[in-house]
Amino acid sequence: MCTLRRMMGTLNWNAWSLTNKTTLLFTFTYTMHRLWSWNNTLTPEYLQNLFETN
């Protein structure tokens, strides 16, 4: 949530319309959910196989 708070301050959040705020929050939430889901699939075995050199 610190990332979202910093981003809101940098982008002058208070000047945004409700539509733009909703779009940003939806996009941020969706992206974080996808990253979290992806992160949970990164097992040590998967990473070892991914970076193994032949």
C-alpha positions as CSV (number, residue, x, y, z in Angstrom):
1,M,0.0,0.0,0.0
2,C,3.0,2.3,0.4
3,T,3.5,2.2,-3.3
4,L,0.0,3.2,-4.0
5,R,0.2,6.1,-1.5
6,R,3.5,7.4,-3.0
7,M,2.0,7.1,-6.5
8,M,-1.1,9.0,-5.4
9,G,1.0,11.8,-4.0
10,T,3.2,12.1,-7.1
11,L,0.3,12.1,-9.5
12,N,-1.7,14.8,-7.6
13,W,-4.5,12.4,-6.7
14,N,-6.8,15.1,-5.3
15,A,-7.2,16.8,-8.7
16,W,-8.4,13.6,-10.4
17,S,-12.0,12.9,-11.4
18,L,-13.9,10.0,-9.8
19,T,-13.7,8.1,-13.1
20,N,-9.9,8.4,-13.3
21,K,-9.5,7.5,-9.6
22,T,-11.7,4.4,-10.1
23,T,-9.8,3.3,-13.2
24,L,-6.4,3.7,-11.5
25,L,-7.6,1.8,-8.4
26,F,-9.0,-1.0,-10.5
27,T,-5.8,-1.3,-12.6
28,F,-3.6,-1.2,-9.5
29,T,-5.6,-3.9,-7.7
30,Y,-5.8,-6.1,-10.8
31,T,-2.1,-5.8,-11.4
32,M,-1.1,-6.5,-7.8
33,H,-3.4,-9.5,-7.7
34,R,-1.8,-10.9,-10.9
35,L,1.7,-10.3,-9.5
36,W,0.8,-11.9,-6.2
37,S,-0.7,-15.0,-8.0
38,W,2.4,-15.3,-10.2
39,N,4.7,-14.9,-7.2
40,N,3.0,-17.8,-5.4
41,T,4.0,-20.1,-8.4
42,L,7.7,-19.4,-8.1
43,T,8.9,-22.4,-6.3
44,P,12.6,-23.0,-5.8
45,E,12.4,-26.0,-8.1
46,Y,10.8,-23.9,-10.9
47,L,13.4,-21.1,-10.5
48,Q,16.2,-23.6,-10.5
49,N,14.9,-25.1,-13.8
50,L,14.3,-21.7,-15.3
51,F,17.8,-20.5,-14.7
52,E,19.7,-23.7,-15.2
53,T,22.4,-23.4,-17.8
54,N,23.1,-26.3,-20.3
